[in-house]
Amino acid sequence: MDQVTHFLNVILDFLREGFNNVNAVEGLVIALVAAIIAPAWDRIWAVALGATLVHLIANVLIPVIANHADFHLPPLMELSFWRTALALYVGYLIVISVLMFIKRMFLSSAAHAH
């Protein structure tokens, strides 16, 4: 039973990490734009992947543009980078799904009002 609890805690920590990374201003803006341009529910996987890529690119370019910092590639050969990228992807899947659901609710209620 302790192994199951530990496994569930590891999964919940992973989901929290992704959600916390998306739950900043940068992530929420990216998720909102992604939810607005998402064509349909079956494209959510690709939209979340695109949002993740935009987030990772922004993390590299914002310091360069805003602070005139030196350009550095992210540590692509480190497992921690890919773990963070996967957590971001899962976080974007969750947040974009919620935003798409809200968008669909407002669009369907607006269509019934007319």
C-alpha positions, 0 to 999 in steps of 0.5 A: 500500500505504501508503494501505491501511495508513493507512486500516486504522490510522485504523479501528483507532484509531477502534475503540480509542477506542470500546472505551477509552471503554466500558472504564471502570467507567461503560461496563462497568456500562452494557454489562453491564446492556444485555447482561442486558436484551438480548432477542435478537441481532437487537436488539443494534443498538438495545440498543447505541444505548440504551447509547450514549445512557445513556452520553452522558446520564450524562456530562452529568448525573454532574458536575451531581449529584455535584459540583453543577456547572452543567448544560451541554448537550454540544456537539451542533453539533461534529463531534468530539461525533458522532465520539465518539458513533459511536465509543462506539456501536461500542465498545458493539456490541463489548462488549455482543456479547461479554457477550451471547455469554458470557451465552448460553454460560452459559445454554446450558451451565446448560440442558444440565446439568439 
